[in-house]
Amino acid sequence: MPQPPTLTPEQRKAALEKAAKARKERAELKDHLKSGRVSLKELLGKADGDEIVGKMKVLSVLESLPGTGKVKARRLMEQVGISETRRLQGLGGKQREQLLEAVNRP
């Protein structure tokens, strides 16, 4: 098994700060999604250009939608054919369209 890279204390501190910042930004985005300040369509549009958005898991984003829980989110992903481990940047154009259609269905 490969060993993790050896980091200096300064590099380690910088990496930890970067990770904490990314987690905080992802949590804020999910909160904005839950409150309706950001739509799923807007988030999917940012996925390719923004590293923070692109690395969010599709399942956690769907669970953040108002009225969507864990079970419904998994069903949506199964309907569209998206793996539970898929991230937003890894979705194809057709998957994005199908996901938006499935979410907007009554």
Secondary structure, DSSP 8 states (H G I E B T S, - for coil): --------HHHHHHHHHHHHHHHHHHHHHHHHHHHTSS-HHHHHHHTTT-HHHHTSBHHHHHHHSTT--HHHHHHHHHHHT--TT-BGGG--HHHHHHHHHHHH--
